[in-house]
């Protein structure tokens, strides 16, 4: 199975954008709880699922849904464990402009084994 992952503020509107005659209607399989910084959370999620990404510039991943759920839970736990200030310090959004975001996320993930 292939799954589309990403942040959105209006899931119903987002799902309408995927409705075509070529694919079956989309279903929401997982939702994370509301996190204090969804953009950083999404980047951490994508980093952790990088080996399952179909294309580097798309938000589609091919792996078992149970694995995606486990990664979702880990990302939520990072936000429960670390302060937002700490996460931002370790993963400043400016890093993505310099393509150093991978190193920042690695530092964050290795900071504490969750």
Secondary structure as UniProt FT lines:
FT   STRAND          2..4
FT   HELIX           11..16
FT   TURN            17..18
FT   HELIX           38..48
FT   HELIX           50..52
FT   TURN            56..57
FT   STRAND          60..62
FT   HELIX           65..81
FT   HELIX           84..90
FT   TURN            93..94
FT   HELIX           95..98
FT   HELIX           101..111
//
